[in-house]
Amino acid sequence: MNNDLPVIKLEHVSVRYRTPAERYSTFKEFAIRWLQGKVRSNSFWALRNVSFEIHKGEVFGIIGQNGAGKSTLLKLVSRVMRPTEGRVIVIGRVVPLLELGAGFHPELTGRENIFLNGSILGFTRKEMEAKFQRIVEFSELHEFIEAPLRTYSSGMWARLGFAVAIDAEPDILILDEILSVGDEAFQRKCLARIEEFRKQGATIVLVSHNTHQIEQMCQRAAWLAHGQLQAIGTASEVVKSYRENQHIN
């Protein structure tokens, strides 16, 4: 395994969002104003000229305050959106855990949602049948798997989402503030599985407000503020700079 091989590369990446400058009470009103060429909009840069690489087999952390551009960056890496400027190169199967169970339907059972989410991730029904028992065992939801998801607690919902995604055997695993789900024992179980992936050569991108977790799990990290890259380096160095700037002990 070549740990110097970049599997994620951002080259001068910028993302601009546009928002309406006025409120419209109905879609009809908006459509009329748009046809008249009278829709005014404001724009802001969520990311501005961001460049860095993440290497194969690396656990890479991203920190920053709310609104720093972290979620936008993850959407780019997950291929959910494209940059306004610059280029994003991603090599391999990406499994994003941006919002656990985002593809679930509350009226379907746990079993049905496993197959639904698997199809969203690109697996056939036959492949999901082979994975099903492992997913249920990892989630520890045996007695609830035939119940509709609307009866699940938020923790149970997140457990099932994590179990489905983690069984996809990704080349790149993206984790956005998801390691706070479940009880302490389940968190340890999730961390152990993530460590298995790392040892197998998977690349892990972790976003967390928990700087101790970033220091503990990541080799390197990046700090974003107002859409711009403030620092990149070893996790301990970047966390230290971030804490000093935020006056965090």
VEXMAR-744601 format. One record per residue (C-alpha): residue number from 1; x, y, z; residue in three letters. Coordinates in nm, 3 decimals, decimal comma, m for minus. Example, Ala and Ser with C-alpha at 12.3 -4.5 7.8 and 13.67 -1.06 7.14 Angstrom:
<recs>
(1 (1,230 m0,450 0,780) "ALA")
(2 (1,367 m0,106 0,714) "SER")
</recs>
This chain:
<recs>
(1 (0,000 0,000 0,000) "MET")
(2 (0,136 0,342 m0,102) "ASN")
(3 (0,034 0,581 0,173) "ASN")
(4 (0,159 0,879 m0,033) "ASP")
(5 (m0,101 0,814 m0,303) "LEU")
(6 (m0,366 1,090 m0,295) "PRO")
(7 (m0,720 0,951 m0,321) "VAL")
(8 (m0,882 1,291 m0,257) "ILE")
(9 (m0,741 1,603 m0,415) "LYS")
(10 (m0,886 1,955 m0,404) "LEU")
(11 (m0,732 2,206 m0,642) "GLU")
(12 (m0,822 2,573 m0,582) "HIS")
(13 (m1,180 2,480 m0,499) "VAL")
(14 (m1,447 2,745 m0,443) "SER")
(15 (m1,823 2,709 m0,398) "VAL")
(16 (m2,066 2,998 m0,432) "ARG")
(17 (m2,428 2,980 m0,318) "TYR")
(18 (m2,703 3,214 m0,436) "ARG")
(19 (m3,000 3,307 m0,219) "THR")
(20 (m3,306 3,520 m0,315) "PRO")
(21 (m3,279 3,880 m0,199) "ALA")
(22 (m3,659 3,896 m0,155) "GLU")
(23 (m3,923 3,667 m0,007) "ARG")
(24 (m4,197 3,535 m0,235) "TYR")
(25 (m4,528 3,418 m0,090) "SER")
(26 (m4,604 3,178 m0,378) "THR")
(27 (m4,413 2,996 m0,648) "PHE")
(28 (m4,635 3,174 m0,905) "LYS")
(29 (m4,514 3,512 m0,782) "GLU")
(30 (m4,154 3,394 m0,805) "PHE")
(31 (m4,206 3,255 m1,158) "ALA")
(32 (m4,359 3,582 m1,281) "ILE")
(33 (m4,074 3,787 m1,133) "ARG")
(34 (m3,821 3,545 m1,283) "TRP")
(35 (m3,978 3,570 m1,631) "LEU")
(36 (m3,969 3,948 m1,600) "GLN")
(37 (m3,601 3,927 m1,509) "GLY")
(38 (m3,668 4,095 m1,176) "LYS")
(39 (m3,549 3,822 m0,937) "VAL")
(40 (m3,260 3,961 m0,737) "ARG")
(41 (m3,027 3,734 m0,546) "SER")
(42 (m2,745 3,755 m0,297) "ASN")
(43 (m2,442 3,530 m0,320) "SER")
(44 (m2,181 3,414 m0,073) "PHE")
(45 (m1,876 3,191 m0,094) "TRP")
(46 (m1,907 2,878 0,122) "ALA")
(47 (m1,554 2,775 0,019) "LEU")
(48 (m1,283 2,997 m0,126) "ARG")
(49 (m0,967 2,869 m0,298) "ASN")
(50 (m0,921 2,553 m0,091) "VAL")
(51 (m0,642 2,313 m0,191) "SER")
(52 (m0,515 2,000 m0,016) "PHE")
(53 (m0,470 1,623 m0,056) "GLU")
(54 (m0,580 1,325 0,152) "ILE")
(55 (m0,377 1,007 0,114) "HIS")
(56 (m0,474 0,642 0,086) "LYS")
(57 (m0,518 0,475 0,427) "GLY")
(58 (m0,517 0,805 0,613) "GLU")
(59 (m0,758 0,914 0,886) "VAL")
(60 (m0,802 1,284 0,815) "PHE")
(61 (m0,989 1,527 1,040) "GLY")
(62 (m1,172 1,848 0,951) "ILE")
(63 (m1,254 2,103 1,221) "ILE")
(64 (m1,413 2,446 1,229) "GLY")
(65 (m1,707 2,640 1,368) "GLN")
(66 (m2,060 2,612 1,224) "ASN")
(67 (m2,070 2,783 0,885) "GLY")
(68 (m1,701 2,725 0,820) "ALA")
(69 (m1,769 2,526 0,502) "GLY")
(70 (m1,715 2,174 0,638) "LYS")
(71 (m2,046 2,029 0,515) "SER")
(72 (m2,000 2,185 0,170) "THR")
(73 (m1,655 2,030 0,146) "LEU")
(74 (m1,792 1,686 0,237) "LEU")
(75 (m2,063 1,716 m0,029) "LYS")
(76 (m1,793 1,783 m0,288) "LEU")
(77 (m1,592 1,478 m0,182) "VAL")
(78 (m1,910 1,268 m0,173) "SER")
(79 (m1,986 1,377 m0,533) "ARG")
(80 (m2,318 1,523 m0,421) "VAL")
(81 (m2,229 1,861 m0,574) "MET")
(82 (m1,967 2,023 m0,797) "ARG")
(83 (m1,748 2,322 m0,721) "PRO")
(84 (m1,812 2,664 m0,871) "THR")
(85 (m1,440 2,694 m0,936) "GLU")
(86 (m1,149 2,452 m0,918) "GLY")
(87 (m1,135 2,074 m0,937) "ARG")
(88 (m1,209 1,784 m0,699) "VAL")
(89 (m1,054 1,442 m0,773) "ILE")
(90 (m1,179 1,139 m0,578) "VAL")
(91 (m1,057 0,784 m0,643) "ILE")
(92 (m1,259 0,486 m0,517) "GLY")
(93 (m1,599 0,397 m0,369) "ARG")
(94 (m1,717 0,668 m0,131) "VAL")
(95 (m1,965 0,596 0,148) "VAL")
(96 (m2,075 0,921 0,313) "PRO")
(97 (m2,230 0,914 0,661) "LEU")
(98 (m2,336 1,278 0,642) "LEU")
(99 (m2,671 1,212 0,806) "GLU")
(100 (m2,735 0,862 0,934) "LEU")
(101 (m3,041 0,702 0,781) "GLY")
(102 (m3,098 0,995 0,542) "ALA")
(103 (m3,232 0,754 0,280) "GLY")
(104 (m3,470 0,575 0,519) "PHE")
(105 (m3,850 0,588 0,502) "HIS")
(106 (m4,034 0,607 0,838) "PRO")
(107 (m4,330 0,395 0,724) "GLU")
(108 (m4,112 0,104 0,608) "LEU")
(109 (m3,976 m0,160 0,844) "THR")
(110 (m3,613 m0,187 0,944) "GLY")
(111 (m3,576 m0,483 0,707) "ARG")
(112 (m3,730 m0,291 0,415) "GLU")
(113 (m3,513 0,012 0,484) "ASN")
(114 (m3,196 m0,198 0,484) "ILE")
(115 (m3,274 m0,313 0,129) "PHE")
(116 (m3,382 0,039 0,025) "LEU")
(117 (m3,062 0,198 0,157) "ASN")
(118 (m2,853 m0,077 0,002) "GLY")
(119 (m3,001 m0,005 m0,340) "SER")
(120 (m2,920 0,366 m0,294) "ILE")
(121 (m2,558 0,262 m0,226) "LEU")
(122 (m2,558 0,062 m0,551) "GLY")
(123 (m2,600 m0,295 m0,425) "PHE")
(124 (m2,830 m0,558 m0,581) "THR")
(125 (m3,099 m0,733 m0,380) "ARG")
(126 (m2,893 m1,053 m0,386) "LYS")
(127 (m2,593 m0,868 m0,245) "GLU")
(128 (m2,809 m0,714 0,029) "MET")
(129 (m2,954 m1,054 0,120) "GLU")
(130 (m2,597 m1,171 0,185) "ALA")
(131 (m2,529 m0,863 0,398) "LYS")
(132 (m2,862 m0,854 0,584) "PHE")
(133 (m2,777 m1,070 0,886) "GLN")
(134 (m2,444 m0,894 0,945) "ARG")
(135 (m2,618 m0,556 0,937) "ILE")
(136 (m2,884 m0,665 1,187) "VAL")
(137 (m2,624 m0,814 1,421) "GLU")
(138 (m2,409 m0,503 1,413) "PHE")
(139 (m2,707 m0,274 1,478) "SER")
(140 (m2,826 m0,495 1,767) "GLU")
(141 (m3,186 m0,435 1,657) "LEU")
(142 (m3,298 m0,797 1,612) "HIS")
(143 (m3,632 m0,761 1,792) "GLU")
(144 (m3,721 m0,435 1,613) "PHE")
(145 (m3,619 m0,518 1,257) "ILE")
(146 (m3,977 m0,592 1,143) "GLU")
(147 (m4,116 m0,274 1,306) "ALA")
(148 (m4,163 0,050 1,105) "PRO")
(149 (m3,890 0,309 1,152) "LEU")
(150 (m4,137 0,566 1,288) "ARG")
(151 (m4,139 0,354 1,606) "THR")
(152 (m3,758 0,376 1,640) "TYR")
(153 (m3,582 0,622 1,867) "SER")
(154 (m3,329 0,857 1,703) "SER")
(155 (m3,050 0,639 1,844) "GLY")
(156 (m3,197 0,322 1,692) "MET")
(157 (m3,243 0,501 1,359) "TRP")
(158 (m2,878 0,608 1,363) "ALA")
(159 (m2,759 0,258 1,459) "ARG")
(160 (m2,931 0,106 1,159) "LEU")
(161 (m2,797 0,377 0,928) "GLY")
(162 (m2,442 0,321 1,052) "PHE")
(163 (m2,473 m0,058 1,024) "ALA")
(164 (m2,591 m0,041 0,661) "VAL")
(165 (m2,326 0,211 0,554) "ALA")
(166 (m2,037 0,045 0,736) "ILE")
(167 (m2,110 m0,289 0,565) "ASP")
(168 (m2,056 m0,131 0,222) "ALA")
(169 (m1,678 m0,184 0,249) "GLU")
(170 (m1,586 0,163 0,121) "PRO")
(171 (m1,252 0,282 m0,015) "ASP")
(172 (m1,332 0,620 0,140) "ILE")
(173 (m1,553 0,658 0,448) "LEU")
(174 (m1,684 1,005 0,533) "ILE")
(175 (m1,806 1,061 0,888) "LEU")
(176 (m1,986 1,383 0,983) "ASP")
(177 (m2,054 1,415 1,357) "GLU")
(178 (m2,196 1,063 1,375) "ILE")
(179 (m1,984 0,908 1,650) "LEU")
(180 (m2,201 1,057 1,924) "SER")
(181 (m2,489 0,817 1,849) "VAL")
(182 (m2,591 0,531 2,072) "GLY")
(183 (m2,456 0,436 2,411) "ASP")
(184 (m2,088 0,419 2,503) "GLU")
(185 (m2,060 0,048 2,422) "ALA")
(186 (m2,202 0,101 2,072) "PHE")
(187 (m1,969 0,396 2,014) "GLN")
(188 (m1,672 0,174 2,101) "ARG")
(189 (m1,805 m0,085 1,857) "LYS")
(190 (m1,828 0,178 1,581) "CYS")
(191 (m1,476 0,303 1,652) "LEU")
(192 (m1,341 m0,054 1,641) "ALA")
(193 (m1,503 m0,112 1,301) "ARG")
(194 (m1,361 0,216 1,169) "ILE")
(195 (m1,015 0,108 1,290) "GLU")
(196 (m1,058 m0,221 1,099) "GLU")
(197 (m1,124 m0,026 0,780) "PHE")
(198 (m0,818 0,188 0,841) "ARG")
(199 (m0,597 m0,119 0,882) "LYS")
(200 (m0,736 m0,258 0,556) "GLN")
(201 (m0,625 0,056 0,376) "GLY")
(202 (m0,950 0,253 0,364) "ALA")
(203 (m0,931 0,631 0,380) "THR")
(204 (m1,142 0,800 0,649) "ILE")
(205 (m1,247 1,164 0,659) "VAL")
(206 (m1,382 1,266 0,998) "LEU")
(207 (m1,563 1,592 1,078) "VAL")
(208 (m1,619 1,658 1,446) "SER")
(209 (m1,652 1,942 1,695) "HIS")
(210 (m1,482 1,708 1,943) "ASN")
(211 (m1,118 1,814 1,906) "THR")
(212 (m1,005 1,540 2,149) "HIS")
(213 (m1,159 1,283 1,912) "GLN")
(214 (m0,977 1,442 1,615) "ILE")
(215 (m0,645 1,423 1,803) "GLU")
(216 (m0,710 1,063 1,909) "GLN")
(217 (m0,820 0,923 1,573) "MET")
(218 (m0,656 1,131 1,299) "CYS")
(219 (m0,303 1,150 1,164) "GLN")
(220 (m0,359 1,485 0,993) "ARG")
(221 (m0,628 1,752 1,002) "ALA")
(222 (m0,746 2,070 0,832) "ALA")
(223 (m0,905 2,374 0,997) "TRP")
(224 (m1,163 2,572 0,801) "LEU")
(225 (m1,297 2,917 0,890) "ALA")
(226 (m1,533 3,130 0,679) "HIS")
(227 (m1,478 2,897 0,384) "GLY")
(228 (m1,101 2,930 0,385) "GLN")
(229 (m0,827 2,689 0,487) "LEU")
(230 (m0,661 2,821 0,802) "GLN")
(231 (m0,420 2,537 0,875) "ALA")
(232 (m0,329 2,185 0,766) "ILE")
(233 (m0,080 1,949 0,930) "GLY")
(234 (m0,061 1,689 1,202) "THR")
(235 (m0,384 1,658 1,400) "ALA")
(236 (m0,219 1,775 1,722) "SER")
(237 (m0,069 2,085 1,557) "GLU")
(238 (m0,393 2,188 1,387) "VAL")
(239 (m0,605 2,127 1,698) "VAL")
(240 (m0,358 2,332 1,905) "LYS")
(241 (m0,384 2,627 1,663) "SER")
(242 (m0,763 2,598 1,655) "TYR")
(243 (m0,794 2,591 2,035) "ARG")
(244 (m0,564 2,890 2,075) "GLU")
(245 (m0,769 3,085 1,821) "ASN")
(246 (m1,099 2,988 1,985) "GLN")
(247 (m0,956 3,028 2,338) "HIS")
(248 (m1,040 2,664 2,417) "ILE")
(249 (m0,848 2,489 2,694) "ASN")
</recs>
